């Protein structure tokens, strides 16, 4: 079943089961299905056709998923927009995509006020909050939905990549891509109808939506949504909502585990901690396993271009294979290849390539970039990595982030792992900076834990015990926090600037 068909099926099989919980508001499978049909029917009444693009600019709430499923039901293309973008960035995305309709949260109106011409170009604009035109549509029982047969190859979602190099690209995902991702994560995460998944990451990002929300719903479970990550609120929700599965980036875990409150919570329902966006340092994993020995820990690796689903490191490897992102998810092939696309032997570093039913259709209006990214069915990720003898994948770094110091390759992630072993360090990131003799050398940005002190010399001395001299940071800069994008990844472009 496509995810829209699965929702229709579950709305009949378990109509009163809670599908979403948001700020105490619980919605049943039947009610969300009916609301999604009304919104899809509204766009049908306006004459919209399949693959017409509907931009969604919403802060996390249950209504995001209602909009998502409305597009799936009608065969329209949903375009989630990052709510942290500036007005020019939003303008580029909606202009480039030629979106016909726009659904937005009233709290974001200040950004949209800078785009009067763009806003006037939409055929339909629906607002959540203030005018509440979106809610009026969702609750209008006079709207009828004409069921349509959505082709599996229909583009049902477009995510624009973060654009760390050049303009962001629109990743086109088909109904088949979304279905494949939902099914493989149901299997990889062992999801079932009793699961209660806590979402604190932004739903406009593919991880929160496609790795967790949609698969949990596909399995018949419940999605507990928060507007964002707030340590106190997140811990309260973990306990009060009897969460079974939690997803966060390593920085979130670092913050939570540095709170004494975590040790007092009743998390007897919790069965799985998942993480992604970056490797989890050994000390952090060890602390999670020590505090919650009955809870499994699982890493997820993927990209927007593969929906995102490539590999997963399951709990039995959590401490033995630290730094690995695991083995391919079900139905997926992963290889490490050289510059000619030839697979490399274990421990050799090359580009990671992925093949499977979740690999994107391509980039919107960018055939050349699509040809470069997808070759003979393989998605070239731009990530550098290696396989070990057991077939587990290790991320070395992004190709563009690798530092070449006097002919020696320095992988920032290797230096960062050592920095994270320093007890006083909360977060760290390493980039390359220009050098007259060596071309470029490593520089470390370090965030200290509250109340801790450390000097650059301290950092250098501690690193020198674990790293070859050419890998040592030449400069250390202490900052209050690392710049991150909405998915939690460190913005090294910002650090370089």
C-alpha positions in Angstrom: 0.0 0.0 0.0 1.0 3.6 -0.6 1.1 5.6 2.6 -2.2 7.3 1.6 -3.8 3.8 1.1 -2.4 2.6 4.4 -3.9 5.6 6.2 -7.3 4.9 4.6 -7.1 1.2 5.6 -6.1 2.0 9.3 -8.9 4.7 9.5 -11.3 1.8 9.0 -9.5 -0.8 11.0 -8.7 1.3 14.1 -10.8 4.5 13.7 -10.6 5.6 17.3 -6.9 4.8 17.8 -4.9 8.0 18.4 -2.7 8.9 15.5 -1.3 12.3 16.8 -0.9 14.0 20.1 0.1 17.7 20.2 -0.1 19.9 23.3 -2.7 17.6 24.8 -4.8 17.6 21.6 -5.4 14.0 20.5 -6.6 13.1 17.0 -7.9 9.7 15.9 -7.0 7.9 12.7 -10.5 8.4 11.5 -10.6 12.2 12.2 -7.2 12.9 10.7 -8.2 10.9 7.6 -11.4 12.9 7.2 -9.6 16.2 7.7 -7.0 15.2 5.1 -9.7 14.3 2.6 -11.4 17.7 3.1 -8.2 19.5 2.4 -7.5 17.3 -0.6 -11.1 17.9 -1.7 -10.6 21.7 -1.3 -7.7 21.7 -3.7 -9.6 19.5 -6.1 -12.5 22.0 -6.1 -10.0 24.7 -7.1 -9.0 22.6 -10.2 -5.6 21.5 -9.0 -4.1 18.5 -10.7 -1.8 15.7 -9.6 1.8 16.9 -9.0 0.7 20.5 -8.6 2.9 21.8 -5.8 1.6 23.0 -2.4 4.1 24.7 -0.2 3.8 24.2 3.5 5.5 26.7 5.9 4.4 25.4 9.3 5.9 25.2 12.7 5.6 21.6 14.1 2.1 20.6 14.9 -0.4 17.8 14.1 -1.7 19.9 11.2 1.5 19.4 9.4 0.8 15.7 9.1 -2.8 16.5 8.0 -1.5 18.6 5.2 1.1 15.9 4.3 -1.6 13.2 4.0 -4.0 15.5 2.1 -1.3 15.8 -0.6 -0.7 12.1 -0.6 -4.4 11.4 -1.0 -4.9 13.8 -3.9 -1.6 13.1 -5.6 -0.5 16.7 -5.1 3.2 17.5 -4.3 3.8 18.8 -0.8 6.8 21.2 -0.4 7.8 21.6 3.2 9.7 24.8 3.8 12.3 25.2 6.5 10.9 27.7 9.0 14.4 29.0 10.0 15.1 30.4 6.5 15.4 34.1 5.7 12.9 35.8 3.4 15.2 35.7 0.3 15.7 31.9 0.9 12.0 31.3 1.2 11.4 33.4 -1.9 13.9 31.4 -3.9 12.3 28.1 -3.0 8.7 29.0 -3.8 9.7 30.9 -6.9 11.9 28.1 -8.2 9.4 25.4 -7.4 6.4 27.4 -9.0 4.2 26.3 -6.1 0.6 27.1 -6.7 -0.7 27.1 -3.1 0.8 28.2 0.2 -0.1 27.1 3.7 1.6 29.0 6.5 1.7 29.5 10.3 0.6 33.0 11.3 3.6 33.3 13.6 5.8 33.4 10.5 4.0 36.3 8.9 6.8 38.7 9.6 9.0 36.8 7.1 6.3 36.7 4.5 5.7 40.4 4.9 9.0 40.9 3.1 7.7 39.0 0.1 4.5 40.8 -1.0 4.8 40.1 -4.7 5.6 36.4 -4.1 2.6 36.0 -1.8 0.3 37.7 -4.3 1.4 35.1 -7.0 -0.2 32.1 -5.2 -3.6 30.9 -6.4 -4.5 29.9 -2.8 -3.1 30.9 0.6 -4.3 29.2 3.8 -3.3 30.4 7.2 -3.1 28.5 10.5 -3.7 30.9 13.4 -5.3 34.4 13.3 -7.6 34.0 10.3 -7.5 30.2 10.7 -8.5 29.7 7.0 -6.8 26.3 7.2 -8.9 25.1 10.1 -12.1 26.3 8.3 -11.2 24.0 5.4 -10.3 21.1 7.6 -13.6 21.3 9.4 -15.8 22.0 6.4 -18.0 19.0 6.1 -19.5 20.2 2.9 -16.2 19.6 1.1 -16.2 16.4 -0.8 -13.1 14.4 -1.9 -13.1 12.5 -5.2 -10.9 9.5 -4.7 -8.1 9.3 -7.2 -5.6 6.5 -8.2 -2.2 7.9 -7.4 0.5 6.4 -9.5 3.5 5.1 -7.6 5.8 7.3 -9.7 3.9 10.5 -8.9 6.1 13.1 -7.2 4.4 13.5 -3.9 7.1 15.3 -1.9 9.9 17.8 -2.6 12.4 18.7 0.0 14.9 21.5 -0.7 18.4 20.6 0.5 20.2 22.9 2.9 22.2 24.5 0.1 25.6 24.4 1.8 27.1 24.7 -1.7 25.4 27.0 -4.1 21.6 27.3 -4.3 19.5 24.6 -2.6 18.2 21.8 -4.8 14.7 20.4 -4.8 14.8 16.7 -4.1 11.8 15.0 -5.8 10.5 11.9 -4.0 7.8 9.7 -5.5 4.9 7.9 -3.8 6.9 4.7 -4.3 10.0 6.3 -2.6 7.8 7.3 0.4 6.2 3.9 0.7 9.6 2.1 0.5 11.0 4.3 3.2 8.0 3.7 5.5 8.1 0.0 5.1 11.9 -0.4 5.5 11.9 1.7 8.7 9.0 -0.3 10.1 11.3 -3.3 9.7 14.6 -1.7 10.7 13.2 0.0 13.9 10.8 -2.9 14.6 7.8 -0.5 14.8 4.3 -1.6 15.8 0.9 -0.3 16.6 1.8 0.1 20.3 4.7 2.5 19.6 4.5 6.2 20.7 7.1 8.1 18.9 8.2 11.5 20.2 9.0 14.1 17.6 11.1 17.1 18.6 13.0 17.6 15.3 11.3 19.8 12.7 8.7 18.0 10.5 9.7 20.0 7.5 12.9 17.9 7.5 12.9 14.5 5.9 14.2 12.7 9.0 11.4 13.7 11.4 8.8 13.0 8.7 10.1 10.1 6.7 12.2 8.2 9.2 9.8 8.4 12.1 6.4 10.0 11.7 5.2 8.3 8.5 6.7 4.9 9.4 5.1 5.0 12.8 1.8 5.8 11.3 2.3 3.1 8.7 2.7 0.6 11.6 -0.5 1.9 13.2 1.2 3.7 16.1 1.0 7.2 17.6 3.1 10.3 16.9 3.6 12.7 19.8 4.7 16.0 18.4 6.4 19.0 20.0 7.0 22.4 18.5 10.7 21.9 19.0 13.4 20.7 21.3 13.2 22.2 24.8 15.1 20.1 27.4 12.6 20.5 30.2 9.6 20.0 28.0 11.2 17.1 26.2 11.9 15.3 29.4 8.4 15.9 30.7 6.9 14.5 27.5 9.2 11.5 27.6 7.7 10.5 30.9 4.1 11.8 30.8 3.3 10.6 27.3 4.8 7.1 27.9 7.1 7.4 24.9 8.4 4.2 23.5 10.7 5.6 20.8 12.7 8.9 20.9 14.8 10.5 18.1 17.4 13.2 18.6 20.7 14.4 17.3 23.8 13.9 19.4 23.7 17.5 20.7 20.3 16.9 22.1 21.5 13.8 24.0 24.4 15.7 25.3 22.1 18.4 26.8 19.6 15.9 28.2 22.3 13.6 29.8 23.9 16.6 31.4 20.6 17.2 33.3 20.2 15.4 36.6 16.5 15.3 35.9 17.0 12.6 33.4 18.1 10.2 36.1 14.8 10.7 38.0 12.4 10.1 35.1 10.1 7.0 34.9 10.9 5.8 31.4 9.7 2.3 31.8 7.8 2.4 28.5 10.8 3.6 26.5 12.4 0.9 24.4 14.5 2.7 21.8 16.7 5.8 21.6 17.6 6.7 18.0 20.0 9.3 16.8 21.3 10.6 13.5 22.7 13.7 11.6 26.1 13.0 13.2 28.0 10.2 14.9 27.5 9.8 18.6 30.7 10.0 20.6 31.7 6.9 22.6 31.4 8.6 26.0 27.8 9.7 25.2 26.7 6.3 24.1 28.3 4.7 27.1 26.4 7.2 29.4 23.1 6.4 27.6 23.7 2.7 28.0 24.7 3.1 31.6 21.7 5.2 32.6 19.2 3.2 30.6 20.5 -0.4 30.3 17.1 -1.7 29.2 16.7 0.8 26.3 18.2 0.0 22.9 20.3 2.6 21.1 20.2 2.8 17.3 21.9 5.1 14.7 20.3 6.2 11.4 22.3 7.3 8.4 20.8 8.7 5.2 20.3 11.7 3.0 17.4 13.7 1.7 18.2 12.1 -1.7 17.6 8.7 -0.4 14.4 9.6 1.5 16.6 9.4 3.9 17.5 5.8 4.3 20.9 4.1 3.8 22.2 2.3 6.9 21.5 1.7 10.5 23.6 0.7 13.4 21.6 -1.5 15.8 21.9 -1.8 19.5 24.1 -4.9 19.6 26.8 -2.9 17.9 26.3 0.4 19.8 29.5 0.1 21.9 31.5 -2.4 19.8 31.3 -0.4 16.6 31.4 3.2 17.8 31.7 5.5 14.9 30.0 3.2 12.5 26.6 4.0 10.9 25.9 0.3 10.5 24.7 -2.0 7.8 22.3 -1.3 4.9 18.6 -0.9 5.8 16.3 -3.6 4.3 16.2 -3.7 0.5 19.2 -1.4 0.1 22.7 -1.8 -1.3 25.5 0.3 -0.1 29.1 0.4 -1.4 32.3 2.4 -1.1 33.8 3.2 -4.5 36.8 4.9 -6.0 36.7 7.8 -8.5 35.8 5.3 -11.3 32.9 3.7 -9.4 34.8 0.5 -8.6 34.1 -1.0 -5.1 37.0 -0.7 -2.7 38.3 -3.3 -0.2 37.6 -3.1 3.5 39.2 -0.1 5.3 39.8 1.8 2.0 38.3 5.3 1.9 36.1 6.2 -1.0 32.7 7.7 -1.9 29.6 6.1 -0.4 27.0 5.1 -3.0 23.5 3.8 -2.4 20.9 1.9 -4.5 17.4 1.0 -3.5 13.7 1.8 -4.0 14.0 4.9 -1.8 16.4 6.7 -4.0 15.0 10.0 -5.3 13.5 10.6 -8.8 16.0 13.5 -9.2 16.4 17.2 -8.6 13.6 19.5 -9.7 14.5 21.4 -12.9 18.1 20.3 -12.7 18.8 17.4 -15.0 22.6 17.9 -15.0 22.8 17.6 -11.2 20.5 14.6 -11.3 22.9 12.9 -13.9 25.8 13.6 -11.6 24.1 12.3 -8.5 22.5 9.1 -10.0 24.6 6.9 -12.2 23.3 3.5 -13.3 20.9 3.5 -10.4 23.5 4.3 -7.8 23.1 7.5 -5.8 26.5 9.2 -5.3 26.2 10.7 -1.8 29.3 13.0 -1.7 30.1 11.3 1.7 33.5 9.7 2.2 33.5 6.4 4.1 34.9 2.9 4.4 33.6 -0.6 5.1 35.0 -2.9 7.8 35.5 -6.6 7.4 32.0 -7.2 8.9 30.3 -5.1 6.2 29.6 -2.1 8.5 29.9 1.4 7.1 32.0 4.2 8.7 31.5 7.8 7.6 34.9 9.5 7.2 33.5 12.9 6.2 32.0 14.9 3.4 34.3 15.1 0.4 34.3 18.9 0.6 35.1 18.8 4.4 38.2 16.7 4.1 41.4 18.6 5.0 44.5 18.0 2.9 47.5 19.1 5.0 50.7 19.0 3.1 49.5 16.0 1.1 48.2 14.2 4.2 44.4 13.6 4.5 42.9 14.8 7.7 39.3 13.8 8.4 37.6 16.3 10.7 35.4 13.6 12.2 38.5 11.7 13.5 39.7 14.8 15.3 36.2 15.6 16.6 35.9 12.2 18.2 39.1 12.9 20.2 37.8 16.3 21.3 34.6 14.8 22.5 36.6 12.5 24.8 37.8 15.6 26.8 35.5 15.7 29.9 35.1 19.5 29.8 33.9 19.6 26.2 30.2 19.7 25.3 30.5 20.1 21.5 33.3 20.4 19.0 33.7 20.9 15.2 36.8 20.9 13.1 37.4 22.7 9.7 40.4 23.4 7.5 41.9 26.9 7.4 44.5 28.2 4.9 48.2 27.8 5.6 51.1 29.2 3.7 53.2 26.1 3.9 50.8 23.1 4.2 47.9 24.5 2.1 45.4 24.0 4.9 45.5 22.9 8.6 42.9 21.8 11.1 41.1 24.4 13.4 38.9 23.3 16.2 35.8 25.1 17.5 35.0 24.0 21.0 31.9 24.5 23.2 32.6 23.9 26.9 30.2 22.4 29.4 28.6 25.0 31.8 31.1 26.0 34.5 34.1 24.3 32.9 37.4 25.9 31.9 39.9 24.9 29.4 42.7 26.5 27.4 43.8 26.0 23.8 47.0 24.4 25.2 45.0 22.0 27.3 43.1 20.9 24.2 46.3 20.5 22.2 48.0 18.5 25.0 45.0 16.1 25.3 44.7 15.6 21.6 48.4 14.9 21.1 48.0 11.7 23.2 45.6 10.3 20.6 46.4 12.0 17.2 49.3 12.1 14.9 51.0 15.5 14.9 49.7 16.5 11.5 46.1 15.9 12.6 46.4 18.2 15.6 44.3 21.5 15.6 46.6 24.4 14.9 44.0 26.8 16.3 41.4 26.3 19.0 38.5 28.8 19.3 36.0 28.6 22.2 32.5 29.6 21.3 29.1 29.5 23.0 27.4 27.2 20.6 27.9 25.5 17.2 25.8 26.8 14.3 23.4 24.2 13.1 20.8 23.7 10.4 17.3 22.5 11.2 18.3 18.9 11.0 20.9 19.4 13.6 24.0 19.2 11.4 26.8 21.6 12.1 27.1 24.4 9.5 30.8 24.2 8.7 30.3 26.8 6.0 29.3 29.2 8.7 32.4 28.3 10.7 34.6 28.9 7.7 33.1 32.3 7.1 
